[in-house]
Amino acid sequence: MKEFVLLFRRPQLKEPEMDSEKIKAYRKKWDDWLSGFPEDVKLSSTGLALSEDGKILKPGGVITDGPFVELKEKLGGLAVIKTETLDEAITLAHGCPVLEIGGSVEIREAFLAKEPGTSR
C-alpha cells in the first residue's frame, strides 16, 4: 500500500456564515466521513486540524507571520491514508465535507526520500 496525504483547503468564512449548530453538524460530517473509510484503507493519521495562527521560517533565520491571510483558501487540515493507488485516494476524497463549503482536497503521494536530492 502507498501513503497519500489529503490536504484540506477551505474558503475564508465570515463568522455569521457558521453558527454553533452549523459548526456542530459540520464536525459530525467530518467524523462520519473519516470513520466511514473501507476496512482495507488505513487511516494513518486522523483529520488533523491546523491553527489559523503560525509563523514562517525563511532562509537566513527570517521569521514572518503566516499563513498568508491574503489567500482566498486556507489550509485547514490534513489526513494521511494508505491505499493502493492515487485513484483510490481521489475516490475517497470525493466524500470530504470541505467540498460542501466550497473548499478543495489536494491529494499527494507521500514517501521517504532514499537519498538527499532525490524524490524517491
C-alpha positions in Angstrom: 0.0 0.0 0.0 1.0 3.6 -0.6 0.5 6.6 1.7 -1.3 9.6 0.5 -1.7 13.0 2.2 -5.1 14.7 1.9 -4.7 18.4 2.3 -7.9 20.2 3.2 -8.3 23.8 1.9 -11.3 25.8 2.9 -12.6 29.2 1.8 -12.4 32.1 4.2 -15.7 32.1 6.0 -17.2 35.1 7.8 -18.4 34.5 11.3 -22.1 34.7 10.7 -21.9 32.0 8.0 -21.2 29.3 10.6 -23.2 29.5 13.8 -22.7 26.9 16.5 -25.4 24.5 15.2 -23.9 24.5 11.7 -20.4 24.0 13.1 -21.6 21.0 15.2 -23.3 19.5 12.1 -20.3 20.1 10.0 -18.0 18.4 12.5 -20.3 15.4 12.6 -20.0 15.2 8.8 -16.2 15.1 9.3 -16.4 12.4 11.9 -18.8 10.3 9.8 -16.6 10.7 6.7 -13.3 9.8 8.5 -14.8 6.8 10.3 -16.6 5.6 7.1 -13.5 4.6 5.1 -13.4 0.9 4.0 -11.6 -1.5 6.2 -8.8 -2.0 3.7 -8.0 1.7 3.7 -5.6 2.5 6.6 -6.1 5.9 8.2 -2.6 6.6 9.3 -3.4 10.0 10.8 -6.8 11.2 11.6 -8.1 14.5 10.2 -5.6 16.9 11.8 -7.0 20.5 12.0 -4.5 23.3 11.7 -4.5 26.5 13.7 -5.1 29.7 11.8 -2.1 31.3 13.5 1.5 30.4 12.8 4.9 31.7 11.7 7.0 31.0 8.6 10.8 30.4 8.8 12.7 31.6 5.8 16.4 31.3 4.8 18.7 33.3 6.9 16.6 32.9 10.0 13.9 35.4 8.9 10.6 34.7 10.6 7.4 36.2 9.2 3.8 36.0 10.1 1.8 33.3 8.4 -0.1 31.7 7.0 -0.8 34.1 4.3 -4.0 36.0 5.1 -4.5 37.3 1.5 -5.2 33.8 0.2 -8.9 33.0 -0.6 -8.4 29.4 0.7 -6.7 28.4 3.9 -5.0 25.1 4.6 -7.3 23.9 7.3 -6.0 20.4 8.0 -4.7 17.1 6.7 -5.1 13.3 6.9 -2.8 10.5 5.8 -4.3 7.4 4.3 -3.0 4.2 2.9 -4.5 2.9 -0.4 -3.2 1.0 -3.4 -3.5 3.8 -5.9 -3.9 7.6 -6.3 -7.3 6.9 -8.0 -8.5 5.2 -4.8 -7.4 8.1 -2.7 -9.2 10.5 -5.0 -12.4 8.4 -4.8 -12.3 8.6 -1.0 -11.7 12.4 -1.1 -14.9 12.8 -3.1 -16.9 12.5 0.2 -14.9 15.1 2.1 -17.2 17.7 3.8 -14.9 20.6 2.9 -16.2 20.3 -0.7 -19.7 21.2 0.6 -18.5 24.7 1.7 -16.5 25.5 -1.5 -13.2 24.1 -0.3 -10.9 21.6 -2.0 -8.8 18.5 -1.3 -5.3 18.2 -2.6 -4.1 14.6 -2.8 -0.4 13.7 -2.9 1.5 10.5 -2.5 3.9 10.6 0.5 7.1 8.8 0.7 10.5 8.9 2.3 13.3 10.1 0.0 16.1 7.5 -0.2 18.9 9.9 -0.8 19.3 13.7 -0.4 18.2 15.4 -3.6 16.1 12.6 -4.9 12.4 12.3 -4.9 12.4 8.6 -4.0 
